[in-house]
Amino acid sequence: MSFKGILSKYFNPGNRQDSSSDHSTTHDSAKEFMEEEVVKIEDDDVELVLENEEAINKKFSGAKTLSKYAELGKIMMAMLKDMKNRVYPEIPWFTIATVVLALLYVLNPMDLVPDFIPGVGYIDDLSVLAIGTGWIESDLHKYLDWKLKKGEGL
């Protein structure tokens, strides 16, 4: 089963309210990127993220600005694993695609603002993570509630 096209039928970013009309160019570029690319996520992309868990975790821990998001990355990775293992099947396709896209973007060294640029190299990574998290926040909370109810930690 492919995610391509499934999400585009249900995803309507125009219906989402944005609390701030004063965005930076990087944030706008990241949001446009997310809106265009999230519908292109396929099953192979989920596998790619899961296979590169160590590299993604290393990237989170390698930059102080991303270290704050390391825990969020662990939660997203755990959600993907539980979905893949059919332990937690209540994840909407849009949420899976958003998690995969955000983590693949963080993993990719060639993004909107190259990571090697001191001080600003991770701005786009943070923007993609923030946008993606905003889209799936309620699903992340449901997943964490489920983990707590089962008495499991991350």
Protein Blocks (a to p, Z undefined) as FASTA:
>chain_A
ZZehjlmmmpcfklpccfbfbdcfklmmmmmmmmmmmmmpcfklmmmmmmmmmmmmmmmm
mpmklmmmmmmmmmmmmmmmmmmnomammbcfklmmmmmmmmmmmmpmbdfbdfklghjl
mmmmmmmmmmmmmmmmmmmmmmmmmmmmnopaZZ
